[in-house]
């Protein structure tokens, strides 16, 4: 078992910060713009999907969506990020938020609405994905996004064209930057013509490498044009994934071998923050190298709590609730200080993402699990009573591990040493 010393104090500190944010004056939803929300610590952000089942065939109902929005509002979240509109979940979410605002004029929740973009032949049995051509569905997706933005201008403040659609490892559906550019320009044109709200911001949300922070293979003229066309850059960074794929920052250093287990873990999590900040800075550096100077925010970052694969106890030993809690608190503290919005991934666990492997990491990024239990980063909020009277699927929000920190810490493993990592890479 790993004993916990001074690091346990940070969640309590973050609770005080969150409570402090709650006292700040909020802005009228009639006049507030994306420019005023993004980078404002009073408007905490999160990635959200309300699916409870093992597939997305069953859409979350409006009562379920309202239940979730009340929980997120209790967590001081004021803007949620969604991913597509070709299903009914997001249109229903916008209806749910509208109804909550009608019931309580002080209720406040905004949406960064995603439009899903695919390459031609993606998700088909055709062998070739045509990266520089649109899926037939893209045009319909963009049209529905525009219609919803116009219908709910008091809620929808950002449109994101594509999700990790330009990063090369998304072999099923990735597109060339020119495809994203086409739709960003289309939406910007609608805005100029008065066919979209003038203060809505248009972006794309993608891996840091896709925004120029990666290798030369990403540094294309269409990417440069895209950077010039968006209102801001939304980039993703996932040190948890790179505890397997690029783990040099993760391993216990030789000069740390004599440290306590707690100190070894803390050092690795501090390096994880530095790793994310470095990727964030790499996007800024590329953007400035082409003569642009726009806001850059983090559209996704997060830390899974369970993995029976590459990130678990038989792999990089990264996934558990304590490490999630430390990373969550570190990235939130940094983002508040730097006035960078972070759409933390994600609000709730979902089991459809890796339906055939329920212990797969993709199912376990949520801050609240499918038993309506708050994971370690939210324990202090449970203690503070912010969820009192609220439920999810009829269940009150309780703590994982029954709130027993000693039991939680028994699940926490120390990262491998650098020598172990290098030996594994050599195999």
C-alpha positions in Angstrom: 0.0 0.0 0.0 1.2 3.5 -0.8 0.9 6.0 2.0 -0.3 9.5 1.3 1.3 12.5 2.9 1.3 16.1 1.8 -0.2 15.7 -1.7 -3.6 14.9 -0.3 -4.0 18.6 0.5 -4.3 19.7 -3.2 -7.9 18.6 -3.8 -8.9 20.6 -0.7 -7.1 23.6 -2.1 -8.8 23.1 -5.5 -12.2 23.0 -3.7 -11.5 26.4 -2.2 -10.6 27.7 -5.6 -13.8 26.3 -7.1 -15.9 27.8 -4.3 -14.1 31.1 -4.9 -15.1 30.9 -8.6 -18.7 30.4 -7.6 -18.8 33.8 -6.0 -17.7 35.6 -9.2 -20.3 37.6 -11.0 -21.7 35.7 -13.9 -22.6 37.3 -17.3 -25.9 37.6 -19.0 -26.5 34.7 -21.4 -28.0 37.2 -23.8 -24.8 39.1 -24.3 -22.0 36.6 -23.4 -19.7 35.5 -26.2 -17.2 32.8 -26.8 -14.4 35.4 -26.4 -15.6 36.2 -22.9 -16.0 32.5 -21.9 -12.8 31.0 -23.2 -9.9 31.5 -20.9 -12.1 32.7 -18.1 -11.6 30.6 -14.9 -15.1 31.3 -13.9 -16.3 29.2 -16.9 -14.9 25.7 -16.2 -15.3 23.3 -19.2 -15.7 19.6 -19.7 -16.3 17.1 -22.4 -19.7 15.5 -22.2 -21.7 12.6 -23.6 -24.7 11.3 -21.8 -24.8 7.7 -23.1 -25.4 5.1 -20.4 -25.7 1.9 -22.5 -23.3 -0.4 -24.3 -24.1 1.2 -27.6 -25.4 4.5 -28.8 -28.5 3.0 -30.3 -30.3 4.2 -27.1 -30.1 8.0 -26.9 -30.1 9.7 -23.6 -33.5 11.1 -22.7 -34.2 14.8 -21.9 -34.7 13.9 -18.2 -31.4 12.1 -18.1 -29.6 15.0 -19.8 -31.2 17.5 -17.3 -30.0 15.3 -14.5 -26.4 15.4 -15.9 -26.5 19.1 -16.4 -27.5 19.7 -12.8 -24.6 17.6 -11.6 -22.1 19.4 -13.8 -23.5 22.8 -12.8 -23.0 21.7 -9.1 -19.4 21.0 -10.1 -19.1 24.6 -11.3 -19.0 23.5 -14.9 -20.4 26.2 -17.3 -19.5 24.9 -20.8 -19.7 21.4 -22.2 -18.2 20.1 -25.3 -20.1 17.7 -27.6 -19.0 15.7 -30.7 -21.6 15.2 -33.3 -25.2 16.2 -34.3 -26.1 13.3 -36.6 -27.7 11.5 -33.6 -30.3 13.0 -31.3 -28.3 13.4 -28.1 -27.0 16.9 -28.8 -30.3 18.4 -30.1 -31.9 16.9 -27.0 -29.2 18.3 -24.8 -29.9 21.8 -26.2 -33.6 21.3 -25.4 -32.8 20.1 -21.9 -30.6 23.1 -21.2 -33.4 25.4 -22.5 -35.9 23.8 -20.2 -33.6 24.1 -17.2 -33.1 27.8 -18.0 -36.9 28.2 -18.3 -37.3 26.6 -14.8 -34.5 28.6 -13.3 -33.4 31.9 -15.0 -30.1 31.7 -13.1 -29.2 28.3 -14.6 -26.1 28.7 -16.8 -24.7 26.2 -19.3 -23.1 26.8 -22.7 -22.1 24.4 -25.4 -19.1 23.9 -27.7 -20.9 21.9 -30.3 -18.9 19.5 -32.5 -19.6 18.6 -36.1 -18.3 15.1 -36.9 -16.2 15.0 -40.1 -15.2 11.8 -42.0 -13.1 10.9 -45.0 -14.9 9.4 -48.0 -15.4 5.6 -47.4 -14.8 5.9 -43.7 -16.7 3.3 -41.6 -17.5 1.2 -44.8 -16.2 -2.1 -46.1 -14.5 -0.3 -49.0 -10.8 -0.8 -48.7 -9.6 2.7 -49.5 -10.3 5.8 -47.4 -10.1 8.9 -49.6 -8.5 11.4 -47.3 -9.0 14.5 -49.5 -12.7 13.9 -50.2 -15.7 14.4 -48.0 -18.0 11.6 -46.7 -21.5 12.3 -48.1 -22.6 12.8 -44.5 -20.3 15.8 -43.8 -22.5 18.3 -45.6 -25.6 17.3 -43.7 -23.7 17.4 -40.4 -22.5 21.0 -41.1 -26.0 22.0 -42.1 -27.5 20.6 -38.9 -24.8 22.3 -36.8 -25.6 25.7 -38.3 -29.3 25.2 -37.8 -28.9 24.3 -34.2 -26.5 27.2 -33.6 -29.1 29.5 -35.0 -31.9 27.9 -33.0 -30.0 28.1 -29.6 -27.8 31.2 -29.9 -27.9 31.8 -26.1 -26.4 28.3 -25.5 -24.1 27.4 -28.5 -21.0 29.6 -28.3 -18.5 27.5 -30.3 -18.6 25.2 -33.3 -15.8 22.7 -33.6 -15.4 21.2 -37.1 -14.1 17.6 -36.7 -12.7 15.8 -33.8 -9.1 14.4 -34.2 -10.0 14.2 -37.8 -6.5 15.4 -39.1 -4.2 13.3 -36.9 -2.7 10.5 -39.0 -3.1 7.7 -36.4 -6.9 8.0 -36.9 -6.7 5.6 -39.8 -10.4 4.9 -40.1 -11.6 8.4 -40.8 -8.9 11.1 -40.8 -9.0 13.8 -43.5 -6.5 16.2 -45.0 -6.6 19.7 -43.5 -8.1 21.0 -46.7 -11.4 19.3 -45.8 -11.6 20.9 -42.4 -10.6 24.2 -43.9 -13.5 23.9 -46.4 -16.1 23.7 -43.7 -14.5 26.2 -41.4 -14.5 28.7 -44.2 -18.1 27.8 -45.0 -19.2 28.6 -41.5 -17.1 31.8 -41.3 -18.9 32.9 -44.5 -22.3 32.2 -43.0 -21.2 34.3 -40.0 -20.2 37.2 -42.2 -23.5 37.0 -44.1 -25.5 37.2 -40.9 -26.6 33.5 -41.2 -24.9 32.5 -38.0 -24.6 34.5 -34.7 -21.8 37.1 -35.2 -20.1 36.3 -31.8 -20.0 32.5 -32.2 -16.4 31.1 -32.6 -15.4 28.5 -35.2 -12.6 26.1 -34.6 -11.5 22.4 -35.1 -10.5 20.3 -32.2 -7.6 18.0 -32.8 -4.4 16.4 -31.5 -1.5 18.8 -30.8 0.5 17.2 -33.7 -2.2 18.1 -36.2 -1.9 21.8 -35.3 1.7 21.9 -36.2 3.2 20.6 -32.9 4.2 17.3 -34.6 6.5 16.5 -37.4 7.0 18.1 -40.7 4.5 15.7 -42.3 1.8 17.9 -40.7 3.2 21.3 -41.8 1.1 21.8 -44.9 -0.1 25.0 -46.5 -3.7 24.0 -45.9 -3.0 23.7 -42.2 -1.5 27.2 -42.3 -4.7 28.5 -44.0 -6.8 26.7 -41.4 -4.9 28.3 -38.5 -5.6 31.7 -40.2 -9.3 30.9 -40.7 -10.3 29.6 -37.2 -11.2 32.0 -34.4 -9.0 30.0 -32.0 -7.1 26.7 -31.8 -8.5 23.8 -29.8 -5.7 21.2 -29.2 -5.6 17.8 -27.4 -2.9 16.5 -25.2 -2.9 13.1 -23.4 0.2 12.3 -21.4 -1.6 9.2 -20.0 -1.6 7.6 -23.5 2.1 8.4 -23.9 3.0 6.6 -20.7 2.9 3.7 -23.2 3.7 5.3 -26.6 6.3 7.9 -25.6 7.1 7.0 -22.0 10.5 8.6 -21.3 8.9 11.4 -19.2 7.0 8.8 -17.1 9.6 6.4 -15.8 11.2 6.7 -12.3 14.5 8.4 -12.7 17.7 6.7 -11.4 18.2 9.6 -8.9 14.7 9.0 -7.6 15.1 5.3 -6.8 15.7 6.0 -3.1 12.6 8.2 -2.8 9.3 7.1 -1.2 6.6 5.6 -3.5 4.6 8.7 -3.0 7.5 10.9 -4.1 8.1 8.8 -7.2 4.4 9.0 -8.3 4.3 12.8 -7.6 7.4 13.4 -9.7 5.9 11.4 -12.6 2.7 13.4 -12.4 4.6 16.7 -12.3 6.4 15.6 -15.5 3.1 14.6 -17.0 1.9 18.2 -16.5 5.1 19.5 -18.0 4.6 17.1 -21.0 1.1 18.5 -21.7 2.3 22.1 -21.3 5.1 21.3 -23.7 2.7 20.0 -26.3 0.5 23.1 -25.8 3.6 25.3 -26.3 4.6 23.5 -29.4 1.3 24.5 -31.1 1.8 28.1 -30.1 5.3 28.0 -31.4 4.2 26.7 -34.8 1.3 29.1 -35.0 3.7 32.1 -34.3 6.1 30.7 -36.9 3.6 31.4 -39.6 2.8 34.9 -38.3 -0.4 34.2 -36.4 -1.2 35.0 -32.8 -4.5 33.6 -31.7 -5.8 32.1 -28.5 -5.0 28.4 -28.0 -7.1 26.3 -25.6 -7.1 22.6 -24.7 -10.1 20.8 -26.2 -9.3 17.5 -24.5 -7.1 16.2 -21.9 -7.8 13.5 -19.3 -6.7 10.4 -17.4 -8.4 7.0 -17.3 -8.7 5.1 -14.0 -8.9 1.5 -15.3 -7.0 -0.4 -18.0 -6.5 -4.1 -18.6 -4.1 -3.2 -21.4 -1.2 -0.9 -22.1 -1.8 1.6 -19.3 -2.6 -0.7 -16.5 -0.6 -2.7 -14.0 0.8 -5.0 -16.7 1.8 -1.9 -18.8 2.8 1.6 -17.8 1.0 1.4 -14.4 -0.6 4.8 -15.1 -4.4 4.1 -14.5 -5.9 4.6 -11.1 -8.0 7.2 -9.4 -5.2 8.8 -7.4 -3.1 9.6 -10.5 -6.3 10.8 -12.2 -6.9 13.1 -9.3 -3.4 14.5 -9.2 -3.4 15.2 -13.0 -6.9 16.7 -12.9 -5.9 19.1 -10.1 -2.6 20.0 -11.7 -4.0 20.8 -15.1 -6.9 22.7 -13.7 -4.6 24.8 -11.4 -2.2 25.5 -14.4 -5.1 26.4 -16.7 -6.7 28.8 -14.2 -3.4 30.5 -13.6 -2.6 30.8 -17.3 -6.3 31.6 -18.3 -6.4 28.6 -20.7 -9.7 26.8 -21.1 -9.4 23.0 -20.5 -12.3 20.8 -21.7 -11.4 18.0 -19.3 -12.2 14.6 -20.7 -14.6 13.6 -19.5 -17.7 14.0 -17.2 -19.0 10.5 -17.0 -17.7 7.0 -17.7 -19.2 5.4 -20.9 -19.2 1.7 -21.8 -20.0 1.9 -25.5 -16.6 3.1 -26.5 -14.9 -0.3 -26.0 -18.0 -2.4 -25.8 -16.2 -5.7 -26.2 -13.7 -5.0 -23.4 -15.4 -3.3 -20.5 -12.0 -3.0 -18.6 -10.6 -1.0 -21.6 -9.3 2.5 -20.7 -11.6 4.3 -23.1 -14.6 3.4 -20.9 -13.1 4.9 -17.8 -12.1 8.5 -18.3 -15.2 9.9 -16.5 -15.0 11.8 -13.2 -18.2 10.0 -12.2 -18.6 6.3 -12.9 -21.7 4.4 -14.1 -22.6 3.5 -10.5 -23.1 7.3 -9.8 -20.0 7.3 -7.7 -17.7 10.3 -7.7 -14.1 9.4 -8.3 -11.2 10.6 -6.2 -10.9 14.1 -7.7 -14.5 14.9 -6.7 -14.5 13.5 -3.2 -14.1 16.9 -1.6 -17.1 18.1 -3.6 -19.2 15.2 -2.1 -18.0 16.2 1.4 -18.9 19.8 0.7 -22.5 18.7 -0.1 -22.6 20.2 -3.7 -24.4 17.1 -5.0 -27.0 17.0 -2.2 -30.5 16.4 -3.6 -29.1 15.5 -7.0 -29.1 12.1 -8.6 -27.9 10.2 -11.7 -30.2 7.4 -12.8 -32.0 7.6 -9.5 -28.9 7.2 -7.4 -27.3 9.8 -5.1 -23.7 10.7 -5.8 -21.4 8.8 -3.4 -17.7 8.3 -3.3 -15.8 5.4 -4.9 -14.0 3.1 -2.5 -16.7 4.2 0.0 -14.5 7.2 0.5 -11.8 5.2 2.1 -8.5 6.7 1.1 -6.4 3.9 2.5 -8.3 1.3 0.4 -7.9 3.5 -2.7 -4.2 3.8 -2.2 -3.9 0.0 -2.2 -4.8 0.1 -5.9 -2.0 2.6 -6.8 1.2 1.3 -8.4 4.5 3.1 -8.8 5.5 3.7 -12.4 8.2 1.5 -14.0 11.8 2.7 -13.8 13.4 4.2 -16.8 15.5 1.0 -17.2 12.3 -1.1 -17.2 10.8 1.2 -19.9 13.9 1.0 -22.1 14.0 -2.8 -21.8 10.3 -3.0 -22.7 10.8 -0.8 -25.7 13.8 -2.9 -26.9 11.6 -6.0 -27.0 
